[in-house]
Structures are given as C-alpha cells and as structure tokens.
Amino acid sequence: MKIAIIGHGVVGSGVAETLLQKREELKVKTGVDLEVKYVLDLLEFPGLAIPVIHDFSIIEQDPEVSLVVETMGGLSPAFEFASRSLRANKDYVTSNKELVAQKGAQLLKIAKEMGRNFLFEASVGGAIPVIRPIHQCLEANSFSEVSGILNGTTNFILERMIDDGAQFDDALALAQKLGYAEKDPSADIDGLDTCRKICILASLAYGKHVYPKDIHIEGIRDINLIDVQYAASWDSRVIKLIGKSKINPEGKLAMIVCPMIVRRGSLLSSVNGVNNAVLVRGDLVGDIVLYGRGAGKYPTASAVIADVIDCAVHRGSRREIYWEDSEEPAVTNYLDELTQMYFRISIREKEDIDTVRAEFGNIRVLTRKNAAWSEFAFVTEEQMPEREIIRKIARCGVLVDTMIRVESEI
Amino acid sequence: MKIAIIGHGVVGSGVAETLLQKREELKVKTGVDLEVKYVLDLLEFPGLAIPVIHDFSIIEQDPEVSLVVETMGGLSPAFEFASRSLRANKDYVTSNKELVAQKGAQLLKIAKEMGRNFLFEASVGGAIPVIRPIHQCLEANSFSEVSGILNGTTNFILERMIDDGAQFDDALALAQKLGYAEKDPSADIDGLDTCRKICILASLAYGKHVYPKDIHIEGIRDINLIDVQYAASWDSRVIKLIGKSKINPEGKLAMIVCPMIVRRGSLLSSVNGVNNAVLVRGDLVGDIVLYGRGAGKYPTASAVIADVIDCAVHRGSRREIYWEDSEEPAVTNYLDELTQMYFRISIREKEDIDTVRAEFGNIRVLTRKNAAWSEFAFVTEEQMPEREIIRKIARCGVLVDTMIRVESEI
C-alpha cells in the first residue's frame, strides 16, 4: 500500500523513519507492504530516501496513494487536506488533536459517506492505546467517566513542585530546558492541550461531539508551592492537571479541565514525569486505566502506524468510529456540578474563621509550618454545587488566594 | 449474526445476559445484530430466554451459527469443541486460558487454514484490553518485556498481608469468604493461573508458543508476614506475584512466575485488590501499563463481547493473530538469568554473617523490630546469575528460611 505523509516534523519524521526501517518486519507481521511514496512539507530534506513534495494536489491526484498520514497540527490547511483526501477516496490518519477536537464530527461524516477511514489514535495519549481500546475493546460498555492526565508537560512541572519543592517558574524553566515544554508553553500550562484531548475522548465515549469552547478550563499557572504543601499535608495528596468527563447524577455530561487535588493511592496520583494516564469507567468493566508516554517522536509514531496498519489490513471494511455533531453544547455548566473545594484565604481577624465555619459547616483545616497567622487553608467537607460554594465564600468577605477542586472519584 | 455459547457458568451467563439486554444498543453502535441461538451446558436453565442444548453437534451442524463462544474452561472437551467449530467454518471466541496456553498455536493454525478467527481477549486480564492492544495497537513495536500482576486472588491476599498485617492463612480465608478465592485455591496461589496468562502474552508478543510446563513457577504459599515486613522496611517495598517475560541481554526469552519484591512507586506496586496490570515494553513506545479488573462476571463478559463484535463486524477479514508452535522450549533456564535476591536466614553464630558478606560482597542488611538474634535478612546488591547466588548461599552453610527475587526493571 502506498502512503503519503504530510509534515516532516518530530512525529512525521518518526513515522517515515520507522516505516522505512521496519518495512520488511511489518510486512512479515501484517501481510501488507507499506511504502511511503511522498513526504509533503514546506522544507526540503536532502538525503531523505522518500521524495519530498510541496504540492498537496500531487497526493490528491495520485490514485496509487490510498492513505494519507498527517502530522503537522493546526486546523489550516489540515482540515482542507483531510476532507480532500477522504473525498479522493483515501484513508486519513492523523496525530492532530486540534483537527480532531474541532472538526472530528465533520470529518467522520465525510469518511462515512466515502466509505473511508478517519483514524486518530495518536491524537490522544501519544503511545498509549486509548482510542482503539475505548472504541473496540470496551464497546459493550456504557461509559460513566473518562478522565485522565493528558498532558505530560504540566505533569512534569507539577511533579517537580511536589517532589523537589520547586517553584512553578523554575519547574517550567527546567521543562523547557529538557525539551518537554515549548518556548511558548501556554497551550500546555493553560490547559488547552488537555481540553482538546478530553474533548476527543468524550466525543468517542458518549457519541456526541464535544467542542473545546464549551469546556471550562483552568491551567496550572496559579498553582503555588504553598498549595502543593497543603495538599501533601492532607494524607500526602497531590495536585494534578485533570481532564474530566463524567455522566452526572442527572444523566448529563459534565466536563472540566483544571488542577485537582488527588488522593495518594489513586492510580492517577502515581502518574509520573511526562507520562499520561486515561481512566475509563464502564458499566461492565468498572475502572480501566491505560498508562504510558503521552508524547515523543517514536511513541507517537507507534500510534500513527497502528492506524496505518489497521487501514491497510482491513482496506475492505471500514472502522465504525463515529460520533454525531451537535449544535447545542453537549455539556452542563460546571458551576452546577457537585464538588468539594480546597481554599487558601487571607484572613484579617480570627472571627473570619468563625464566619467560614458558619457558612460551610464541617471543614477540614489544613496546616503547614511557618504559615503567617493570616493564612488559612481548608477543604469543604460536603459535596455541593460549585455555584453554592462560590456564593458562600463570597459571603465570607475574605480574600481568596487559591481555590482548587478536590477529586474524589478517580 | 447467530451465536452459540458453550458454558453457562459465571462468565457464560454474563455474556448471554449482556447480549440479551444490550442487543438493541449494540446493534445501533456496531451495525450488527447479535443473537444467541443456543446455550450449551450440562445443566438445564428453566426460564432462560435462550434454548439450552446438551449436544455440541447441533451447534456444529447448524450453518446459521457462525460464531461459538466458549467459557467453560479446561482442555477437554474445549479443545475438541474449538477445533470442530473452526473446521465447521465458525469463528471461536474463548475466555479459557488453559485452552489458549496449551493449544493456542494448534488452534491458531486451524483458524488460519480455515480463514476463521480464534480470539481470546478474555483469557488474560479479564476486563482489561490486553491482547488487542498488544496485537493491534502496538504492532509496530518489538517487545523486550511483557510482565504483570495477572492473578487478582493472590494480589488481594498479598495486599491484606501488606496493608493489614494479616497472616497468609487468614488472608486466604478472607479471600475465600469474599468469593475471590476458590475452595481449592491452588491454581491461583501456586502460580499456575498466572503462568498460563503470561504464556499467552509471551506467545503473542514474541511470536512463538511458550508452554506453561517450561516455566519455573513459585507461588505465594511460603510468603511470611515477616518477609512482608522486611520488604516494607526497605523503602516501603511490597511483595507481588509477578508473571515475567523479557528478552535477556543475549536476546533470548527469559520467563518466570514468582513472588517478587517491587519498589514502591513502580506502577505494579500500586495495583490493589483483585485488580490486574500488564506492563508492555516496546522499542518505540517505552512502557505501557494496562490496568483493571482481572476477573468477574461482567468484566470478563465485556472482553468476550469485544471479540464477538470484532468477528461480526469484520466477518470478511480475518484477524491476523498468529504465533508459531515450537518443539523446543522457547525459554532460557531461569537459573542462568541475572537477578538480585532477598534472603531471610537463620544463623547459629555471629560469624555466619561474616561468611555471608565474604561470599556476596556488598549486601543490604534489613532489620525489623523484635527479631530474634538468629534471624538475619539481607538483599544481594549485585545482579548475578541465580545459579551463582544459590551456590554462594549453599557455601555459607546457613539455614535459608525464605528467598525472594527482587524486581528492579518494572
């Protein structure tokens, strides 16, 4: 089977290299011969054993190319390339999470019309098999939760704060130095990357397209070492950036992306370094956790190639991945969801604490060494709608330094 | 598609019930209508909405039945049913780990000849997607290790010893009371169940059938609470029953099933209760961990039904799961493999310790409260062939109470 690869960056070159090096091995294993006919990129790559082209229409018009791999990211021109490839009767495999999160429903519809595959295992969780397990291995389940640590950069930064007592800025600088964070790290640390990925997982698990714009997102920029210490003082809990989607008690889809305090012993608490983990809760299976490297050249290439092989081996029978588009936001307002909240506040007088207790009833007071007398940290004990929590703390008339949700379900 | 289910025990009834209850839902999701035409069992099940039969030849001779699900376990008559089903041009889906571990290569060969599927996702790791992720999602990888906690019963027992300080017998009795352990628990606690599962995973990952008889197996019967305490004293390590398969430094397949001391922080150390976890190490992806419930009615049914759907949706195109049979044992002698060992020995005089030090060089001495003066626990620091470790400890002339391997790689 002849393939074209769009984009020769980190992931694209990993795919090209691996398909070249493992061509014989994969032929023996799978029975299909995978030949990369073109690499499309803006740049030249002298010495590359594959012809480099710059004009997409060469791919589009070449009937020999039956599959297009795209690894360049971004919506434009990726969306155009995807729809044109599918309409030209080619399967399309992508690692582009923005494309899938924004245009997944549209592209799946075109794929369905054309009887072609639109596959995107590499768009979530890098190396970790996630899409295929949810779609194919757990298909008999109804899902009530799909959540996870979906961004390695932020997980690395938080880990440095937790384990080494590093300040956020220093941990970020280290991540940049090690190549885990980009020069402009905002898509990672402000949570947008996690949001795109949890939108893809939620769309797949619940069958309706969830758009990133409808999700409440909070990043980790405001996480302070003091809060990390308070979390640790509460049975060694840790702060993790979580993308969360669950069916709430009224049967509606609730989603959020934010840092959360996770109990030690939960599997998500032990996700270390730049790794990712996805927790899937199904009615038949209970909890399944899938864990591994969330990014990187070869890990991501592995996921791309899994899709390529799937298309090649089952060229006759389309993968039935599908979800509906939705005009209405598919999710609830996060302020209506029940939660438990950690607060760090500045008090002016001791009576402020009495006011807090009067508003919230039972609270868990957290302590740390060398705290100023005006610093007061606590966790609300009762689950209540976030809207109510906000109203109560506002009524206390205290200065809120930080508030972080407490994750009790995963 | 019409299906016959052989065996109406825990798993079989879970499959039948789920297929009945979710028939419409699955039809919408997958596009295929799954109808259970027969249940074959020795017993009658009055009131069951599916005809119960007792004669396999009815299934064999019914051309309407294109898929047989078998959940009864054991080799006979399962092997006969499997080969006759495949030869009668029916796909065969099984949760029977003994069948796959003993007869996998033979049945895969028949399936290949007949152009039919022989699938067994439910035979390892219950609910956890394992077979399909290794086979389909990580296909571009060469594997250097596949290991895991594959038996929930023993994991539960060890956890009670570690967390609650329970003695082995009490923990076993509790597991039996809760229905996690059978009345005759030997297949679980002596490691045979783990061995069958790791043989299936190794056969799949390395492409050659590995037979349980060729694997060195040690169970957890001899694990003493004292050893659990010593392990905990060494940076909170824990003892877990591990099925291990890896490519050794000479490129050969090394396998063992035995209790191992695992470092706290390793993902396998936090596998709790009756859960299972499988670690897969690939050249492209690094480490992937798949975690979830290793057994149970609905979790296992979920895995069986995933295979059923796969067969139904891709009736035209066979799954290319395959491994070769091998006459020769596919594995090395475990005594030749490098390891690190924990010993608890009884000494007669203080000079015995000097002898131990003289033999092993650097050792890590472990301590616990209230130990008798004659009790001495240590860990060999250097990796060396197990044969050499045995020779050295024999030369010490001390009484060995326990020896447990130390897992340093996962």
Chai-1 contact restraints between the chains, C-beta under 6 A:
chainA,res_idxA,chainB,res_idxB,connection_type,confidence,min_distance_angstrom,max_distance_angstrom,comment,restraint_id
A,A127,B,V285,contact,1.0,0.0,6.0,A-B,restraint_1
A,P129,B,P133,contact,1.0,0.0,6.0,A-B,restraint_2
A,P129,B,C137,contact,1.0,0.0,6.0,A-B,restraint_3
A,R132,B,C137,contact,1.0,0.0,6.0,A-B,restraint_4
A,P133,B,P129,contact,1.0,0.0,6.0,A-B,restraint_5
A,P133,B,P133,contact,1.0,0.0,6.0,A-B,restraint_6
A,C137,B,P129,contact,1.0,0.0,6.0,A-B,restraint_7
A,C137,B,R132,contact,1.0,0.0,6.0,A-B,restraint_8
A,C137,B,A306,contact,1.0,0.0,6.0,A-B,restraint_9
A,E139,B,A306,contact,1.0,0.0,6.0,A-B,restraint_10
A,E139,B,I309,contact,1.0,0.0,6.0,A-B,restraint_11
A,A140,B,S302,contact,1.0,0.0,6.0,A-B,restraint_12
A,A140,B,I305,contact,1.0,0.0,6.0,A-B,restraint_13
A,N141,B,S302,contact,1.0,0.0,6.0,A-B,restraint_14
A,S270,B,S270,contact,1.0,0.0,6.0,A-B,restraint_15
A,L284,B,Y298,contact,1.0,0.0,6.0,A-B,restraint_16
A,L284,B,S302,contact,1.0,0.0,6.0,A-B,restraint_17
A,V285,B,A127,contact,1.0,0.0,6.0,A-B,restraint_18
A,V285,B,P299,contact,1.0,0.0,6.0,A-B,restraint_19
A,V285,B,S302,contact,1.0,0.0,6.0,A-B,restraint_20
A,G286,B,R293,contact,1.0,0.0,6.0,A-B,restraint_21
A,I288,B,G292,contact,1.0,0.0,6.0,A-B,restraint_22
A,V289,B,Y291,contact,1.0,0.0,6.0,A-B,restraint_23
A,L290,B,L290,contact,1.0,0.0,6.0,A-B,restraint_24
A,Y291,B,V289,contact,1.0,0.0,6.0,A-B,restraint_25
A,G292,B,I288,contact,1.0,0.0,6.0,A-B,restraint_26
A,R293,B,G286,contact,1.0,0.0,6.0,A-B,restraint_27
A,Y298,B,L284,contact,1.0,0.0,6.0,A-B,restraint_28
A,P299,B,V285,contact,1.0,0.0,6.0,A-B,restraint_29
A,S302,B,A140,contact,1.0,0.0,6.0,A-B,restraint_30
A,S302,B,N141,contact,1.0,0.0,6.0,A-B,restraint_31
A,S302,B,L284,contact,1.0,0.0,6.0,A-B,restraint_32
A,S302,B,V285,contact,1.0,0.0,6.0,A-B,restraint_33
A,I305,B,A140,contact,1.0,0.0,6.0,A-B,restraint_34
A,A306,B,C137,contact,1.0,0.0,6.0,A-B,restraint_35
A,A306,B,E139,contact,1.0,0.0,6.0,A-B,restraint_36
A,I309,B,E139,contact,1.0,0.0,6.0,A-B,restraint_37
A,H314,B,S317,contact,1.0,0.0,6.0,A-B,restraint_38
A,G316,B,S317,contact,1.0,0.0,6.0,A-B,restraint_39
A,S317,B,H314,contact,1.0,0.0,6.0,A-B,restraint_40
A,S317,B,G316,contact,1.0,0.0,6.0,A-B,restraint_41
A,S317,B,S317,contact,1.0,0.0,6.0,A-B,restraint_42
